[in-house]
Amino acid sequence: MKPTITIVQANQKVTDYLTQVRVAFPAEARYKLTASEEHGPCLDPTDGGSGERVIATRTFQIFDLPKENIPSYFTAVKEWAQSHNFRILDNNPPNEYLWLENNSDSVRMALKANSLGGLYLIATSPCVWPDGTPAPEAAAPEAPKPEILAQPEPPVQKPRRTRPPVDDEDFAQTDWTDEDTY
């Protein structure tokens, strides 16, 4: 598990990008924070890493901008993204959804518009360890070592005495009561 930036740093990056991208909008734009997680769960780690990490995310709704100018805001955010080391992950449908990712720190941003003229700006950090390093694995209790018991000596098998062969003629005269001695 790789170290990451801390959640404090992740929150700062999200805040910084959301502040910087505002230059792409007219000065009369008004921003209202509608959702925020400073220590949210990492529900979908895009790197296949641990889901025990956390994310920082913010969503702003943008007000006081004319609906008919929404396409120009998407164009302005794309231009801003290119000059700030972001790449486009998705732009479909055009002028309704733009999804970006920063090439150096993997912070993702999105600009969304709806048919009512609602405009939303979202930034989300990648999944990070709260302190920047993976949590130490809980030391597994050492399994008790199996007690090695002295193995008993296997009983020594004495060669079994065998009865001397008995001829048919001697069969009737043989003492068969001594069977246990053989």
KADAQUI-V471665 format. One record per run of one state. SS is the DSSP state (~ for helix, > for strand, _ for the rest). FROM is the first residue (numbers start at 1). LEN is the number of residues. Records with the same first field share a line. If there is no record, write none. Layout:
# KADAQUI-V471665
SS: FROM-LEN + FROM-LEN
This chain:
# KADAQUI-V471665
_: 1-6 + 25-5 + 42-12 + 64-3 + 84-2 + 91-6 + 103-5 + 114-5 + 125-3 + 129-42 + 174-2 + 182-1
~: 7-18 + 67-17 + 171-3 + 176-6
>: 30-12 + 54-10 + 86-5 + 97-6 + 108-6 + 119-6 + 128-1
